[in-house]
Structures are given as C-alpha cells and as structure tokens.
Amino acid sequence: MDLRQCIECGVSFAPHNRRHKFCSSRCQARFKMRRRRLRRQEQGLCPQCGGPMDYPVRIRPDRSGRQKISYCSRCREKWRRKEVKP
C-alpha cells in the first residue's frame, strides 16, 4: 500500500486499509477533541465541558501569540483551584 500522511501530526505511515487517516489512536483522539471543542465554540458553549457560557466566548492571543480560549466560570474556577494547590 501507499504511504499516507497523518492528518493530525503529518507523519507518514502505512495504512492497514484505505480508510485510515491517522498514524495512531492518539492522533485520532487529539483530532476528535480539537474538532469537538471548535464545534462547541461555534455554538457558544464552553469548549471544555460543553455547558452554557456565562459571558461571550472570546478567543484572544496571549503574549506568545497563541490563541487563549475563554471557558465558563465553572471550568475556570476548577482550573484555578487546581493551580493553587499547596
């Protein structure tokens, strides 16, 4: 069979059948997670939990130029508590 490029990471791989698009199950899971989060953002939902947003969804660049995504207040509070643990 021909070599293909993974649509997630770009690595060349030999597919087991003609339907394979990913080099591994890890790449497939990453692709699905990213796609799910983007769909949630488009619908105005929290990209992490899928719940309603308390305020408008914002995607803004941080200092490094990467996009920083806003989350609902419940998810933000969960991450703040996780980071503050002594």
Backbone as JSON Lines, residues from 0, in Angstrom:
{"i":0,"aa":"M","n":[0.83,-1.19,0.0],"ca":[0.0,0.0,0.0],"c":[0.87,1.25,0.0]}
{"i":1,"aa":"D","n":[0.27,2.34,-0.38],"ca":[0.97,3.61,-0.41],"c":[1.12,4.17,1.0]}
{"i":2,"aa":"L","n":[2.11,5.04,1.15],"ca":[2.27,5.76,2.41],"c":[1.31,6.95,2.41]}
{"i":3,"aa":"R","n":[0.79,7.25,3.58],"ca":[-0.09,8.41,3.74],"c":[0.46,9.3,4.83]}
{"i":4,"aa":"Q","n":[-0.05,10.53,4.84],"ca":[0.32,11.47,5.89],"c":[-0.82,11.55,6.89]}
{"i":5,"aa":"C","n":[-0.48,11.49,8.16],"ca":[-1.47,11.63,9.23],"c":[-2.05,13.03,9.17]}
{"i":6,"aa":"I","n":[-3.39,13.16,9.22],"ca":[-4.0,14.49,9.12],"c":[-3.87,15.29,10.41]}
{"i":7,"aa":"E","n":[-3.42,14.66,11.49],"ca":[-3.22,15.38,12.74],"c":[-1.78,15.84,12.92]}
{"i":8,"aa":"C","n":[-0.81,14.94,12.76],"ca":[0.59,15.29,13.05],"c":[1.47,15.39,11.81]}
{"i":9,"aa":"G","n":[1.01,14.89,10.67],"ca":[1.77,15.0,9.44],"c":[2.8,13.9,9.21]}
{"i":10,"aa":"V","n":[2.88,12.92,10.1],"ca":[3.84,11.82,9.97],"c":[3.37,10.86,8.88]}
{"i":11,"aa":"S","n":[4.31,10.35,8.08],"ca":[3.97,9.36,7.07],"c":[3.79,7.99,7.73]}
{"i":12,"aa":"F","n":[2.78,7.25,7.28],"ca":[2.52,5.93,7.83],"c":[1.92,5.03,6.76]}
{"i":13,"aa":"A","n":[2.0,3.73,6.98],"ca":[1.42,2.75,6.06],"c":[0.06,2.33,6.61]}
{"i":14,"aa":"P","n":[-1.03,2.74,5.97],"ca":[-2.36,2.41,6.49],"c":[-2.68,0.92,6.33]}
{"i":15,"aa":"H","n":[-3.44,0.39,7.27],"ca":[-3.85,-1.01,7.21],"c":[-4.97,-1.22,6.2]}
{"i":16,"aa":"N","n":[-5.77,-0.18,5.99],"ca":[-6.8,-0.22,4.95],"c":[-6.96,1.18,4.38]}
{"i":17,"aa":"R","n":[-7.76,1.35,3.38],"ca":[-7.85,2.63,2.67],"c":[-8.57,3.71,3.46]}
{"i":18,"aa":"R","n":[-9.24,3.35,4.55],"ca":[-9.98,4.32,5.34],"c":[-9.15,4.99,6.43]}
{"i":19,"aa":"H","n":[-7.98,4.48,6.73],"ca":[-7.15,5.06,7.81],"c":[-6.67,6.45,7.44]}
{"i":20,"aa":"K","n":[-6.84,7.39,8.38],"ca":[-6.41,8.77,8.18],"c":[-5.36,9.2,9.2]}
{"i":21,"aa":"F","n":[-5.2,8.41,10.27],"ca":[-4.32,8.78,11.37],"c":[-3.24,7.72,11.56]}
{"i":22,"aa":"C","n":[-2.07,8.16,12.03],"ca":[-0.97,7.22,12.26],"c":[-1.16,6.42,13.54]}
{"i":23,"aa":"S","n":[-1.95,6.94,14.48],"ca":[-2.16,6.24,15.75],"c":[-3.51,6.61,16.34]}
{"i":24,"aa":"S","n":[-3.92,5.87,17.34],"ca":[-5.17,6.18,18.02],"c":[-5.03,7.48,18.82]}
{"i":25,"aa":"R","n":[-3.82,7.8,19.24],"ca":[-3.58,9.05,19.97],"c":[-3.85,10.26,19.07]}
{"i":26,"aa":"C","n":[-3.37,10.21,17.83],"ca":[-3.63,11.3,16.89],"c":[-5.12,11.4,16.57]}
{"i":27,"aa":"Q","n":[-5.78,10.28,16.46],"ca":[-7.21,10.28,16.19],"c":[-7.97,10.94,17.36]}
{"i":28,"aa":"A","n":[-7.59,10.62,18.59],"ca":[-8.24,11.21,19.76],"c":[-7.99,12.71,19.83]}
{"i":29,"aa":"R","n":[-6.77,13.15,19.54],"ca":[-6.47,14.58,19.54],"c":[-7.31,15.33,18.51]}
{"i":30,"aa":"F","n":[-7.42,14.75,17.33],"ca":[-8.2,15.36,16.26],"c":[-9.67,15.49,16.67]}
{"i":31,"aa":"K","n":[-10.22,14.43,17.23],"ca":[-11.63,14.46,17.65],"c":[-11.86,15.48,18.76]}
{"i":32,"aa":"M","n":[-10.93,15.57,19.72],"ca":[-11.06,16.53,20.81],"c":[-11.02,17.96,20.29]}
{"i":33,"aa":"R","n":[-10.08,18.23,19.4],"ca":[-9.97,19.58,18.84],"c":[-11.22,19.94,18.06]}
{"i":34,"aa":"R","n":[-11.73,18.99,17.26],"ca":[-12.93,19.23,16.47],"c":[-14.14,19.46,17.37]}
{"i":35,"aa":"R","n":[-14.26,18.69,18.45],"ca":[-15.37,18.85,19.39],"c":[-15.33,20.23,20.05]}
{"i":36,"aa":"R","n":[-14.13,20.65,20.46],"ca":[-14.01,21.97,21.09],"c":[-14.35,23.1,20.13]}
{"i":37,"aa":"L","n":[-13.92,22.98,18.89],"ca":[-14.24,24.01,17.9],"c":[-15.74,24.08,17.65]}
{"i":38,"aa":"R","n":[-16.41,22.95,17.57],"ca":[-17.87,22.93,17.39],"c":[-18.57,23.58,18.57]}
{"i":39,"aa":"R","n":[-18.11,23.29,19.77],"ca":[-18.72,23.9,20.96],"c":[-18.55,25.41,20.94]}
{"i":40,"aa":"Q","n":[-17.36,25.88,20.56],"ca":[-17.13,27.32,20.49],"c":[-18.06,27.97,19.48]}
{"i":41,"aa":"E","n":[-18.23,27.35,18.32],"ca":[-19.11,27.89,17.3],"c":[-20.55,27.98,17.79]}
{"i":42,"aa":"Q","n":[-20.96,27.07,18.66],"ca":[-22.31,27.06,19.2],"c":[-22.46,27.96,20.43]}
{"i":43,"aa":"G","n":[-21.36,28.59,20.86],"ca":[-21.4,29.46,22.02],"c":[-21.38,28.71,23.34]}
{"i":44,"aa":"L","n":[-20.84,27.5,23.34],"ca":[-20.74,26.69,24.55],"c":[-19.3,26.66,25.04]}
{"i":45,"aa":"C","n":[-19.13,26.26,26.28],"ca":[-17.78,26.12,26.85],"c":[-17.05,25.01,26.1]}
{"i":46,"aa":"P","n":[-15.84,25.28,25.6],"ca":[-15.12,24.25,24.85],"c":[-14.68,23.07,25.71]}
{"i":47,"aa":"Q","n":[-14.58,23.25,27.02],"ca":[-14.12,22.18,27.91],"c":[-15.25,21.23,28.3]}
{"i":48,"aa":"C","n":[-16.34,21.79,28.85],"ca":[-17.41,20.93,29.38],"c":[-18.66,20.88,28.51]}
{"i":49,"aa":"G","n":[-18.8,21.83,27.58],"ca":[-19.98,21.86,26.72],"c":[-21.17,22.55,27.35]}
{"i":50,"aa":"G","n":[-20.99,23.11,28.53],"ca":[-22.07,23.81,29.22],"c":[-22.24,25.23,28.68]}
{"i":51,"aa":"P","n":[-23.3,25.91,29.12],"ca":[-23.54,27.27,28.64],"c":[-22.48,28.24,29.18]}
{"i":52,"aa":"M","n":[-22.14,29.23,28.36],"ca":[-21.16,30.24,28.77],"c":[-21.86,31.32,29.58]}
{"i":53,"aa":"D","n":[-21.21,31.8,30.62],"ca":[-21.76,32.86,31.46],"c":[-21.57,34.23,30.81]}
{"i":54,"aa":"Y","n":[-20.69,34.31,29.86],"ca":[-20.35,35.56,29.17],"c":[-19.94,35.21,27.75]}
{"i":55,"aa":"P","n":[-19.79,36.18,26.86],"ca":[-19.46,35.87,25.46],"c":[-18.14,35.11,25.3]}
{"i":56,"aa":"V","n":[-18.11,34.19,24.36],"ca":[-16.9,33.42,24.06],"c":[-15.89,34.35,23.42]}
{"i":57,"aa":"R","n":[-14.66,34.33,23.93],"ca":[-13.6,35.15,23.36],"c":[-12.4,34.27,23.07]}
{"i":58,"aa":"I","n":[-11.79,34.52,21.94],"ca":[-10.54,33.86,21.61],"c":[-9.55,34.98,21.34]}
{"i":59,"aa":"R","n":[-8.58,35.11,22.21],"ca":[-7.63,36.21,22.08],"c":[-6.21,35.66,22.17]}
{"i":60,"aa":"P","n":[-5.26,36.33,21.53],"ca":[-3.87,35.85,21.61],"c":[-3.25,36.19,22.97]}
{"i":61,"aa":"D","n":[-2.42,35.3,23.48],"ca":[-1.68,35.6,24.7],"c":[-0.33,36.22,24.32]}
{"i":62,"aa":"R","n":[0.57,36.34,25.26],"ca":[1.85,37.01,25.0],"c":[2.68,36.33,23.93]}
{"i":63,"aa":"S","n":[2.58,35.01,23.84],"ca":[3.37,34.28,22.85],"c":[2.71,34.27,21.47]}
{"i":64,"aa":"G","n":[1.51,34.85,21.36],"ca":[0.82,34.9,20.07],"c":[-0.13,33.74,19.85]}
{"i":65,"aa":"R","n":[-0.12,32.77,20.77],"ca":[-1.06,31.64,20.65],"c":[-2.44,32.09,21.1]}
{"i":66,"aa":"Q","n":[-3.45,31.41,20.6],"ca":[-4.81,31.77,20.97],"c":[-5.13,31.3,22.39]}
{"i":67,"aa":"K","n":[-5.73,32.18,23.16],"ca":[-6.16,31.85,24.51],"c":[-7.68,31.79,24.49]}
{"i":68,"aa":"I","n":[-8.24,30.66,24.83],"ca":[-9.67,30.44,24.74],"c":[-10.31,30.71,26.09]}
{"i":69,"aa":"S","n":[-11.49,31.33,26.08],"ca":[-12.21,31.55,27.32],"c":[-13.11,30.36,27.63]}
{"i":70,"aa":"Y","n":[-13.3,30.11,28.91],"ca":[-14.12,28.99,29.38],"c":[-15.22,29.52,30.28]}
{"i":71,"aa":"C","n":[-16.18,28.66,30.62],"ca":[-17.26,29.06,31.53],"c":[-16.67,29.26,32.93]}
{"i":72,"aa":"S","n":[-17.41,29.94,33.79],"ca":[-16.89,30.25,35.12],"c":[-16.62,28.99,35.94]}
{"i":73,"aa":"R","n":[-17.41,27.93,35.74],"ca":[-17.21,26.69,36.48],"c":[-15.87,26.04,36.11]}
{"i":74,"aa":"C","n":[-15.56,25.98,34.82],"ca":[-14.29,25.39,34.37],"c":[-13.1,26.26,34.78]}
{"i":75,"aa":"R","n":[-13.26,27.58,34.68],"ca":[-12.17,28.48,35.1],"c":[-11.86,28.29,36.57]}
{"i":76,"aa":"E","n":[-12.9,28.23,37.39],"ca":[-12.7,28.07,38.83],"c":[-12.04,26.72,39.14]}
{"i":77,"aa":"K","n":[-12.42,25.69,38.42],"ca":[-11.82,24.37,38.61],"c":[-10.32,24.42,38.32]}
{"i":78,"aa":"W","n":[-9.93,25.09,37.24],"ca":[-8.51,25.18,36.89],"c":[-7.75,26.06,37.87]}
{"i":79,"aa":"R","n":[-8.38,27.12,38.36],"ca":[-7.71,27.98,39.35],"c":[-7.41,27.2,40.62]}
{"i":80,"aa":"R","n":[-8.38,26.43,41.08],"ca":[-8.17,25.63,42.29],"c":[-7.07,24.6,42.08]}
{"i":81,"aa":"K","n":[-7.04,24.02,40.9],"ca":[-6.02,23.01,40.58],"c":[-4.62,23.61,40.6]}
{"i":82,"aa":"E","n":[-4.48,24.85,40.1],"ca":[-3.17,25.51,40.05],"c":[-2.71,25.99,41.41]}
{"i":83,"aa":"V","n":[-3.64,26.34,42.3],"ca":[-3.3,26.94,43.59],"c":[-2.95,25.91,44.65]}
{"i":84,"aa":"K","n":[-3.17,24.63,44.39],"ca":[-2.91,23.59,45.41],"c":[-1.52,23.74,46.01]}
{"i":85,"aa":"P","n":[-1.44,23.7,47.36],"ca":[-0.12,23.84,48.02],"c":[0.72,22.6,47.9]}
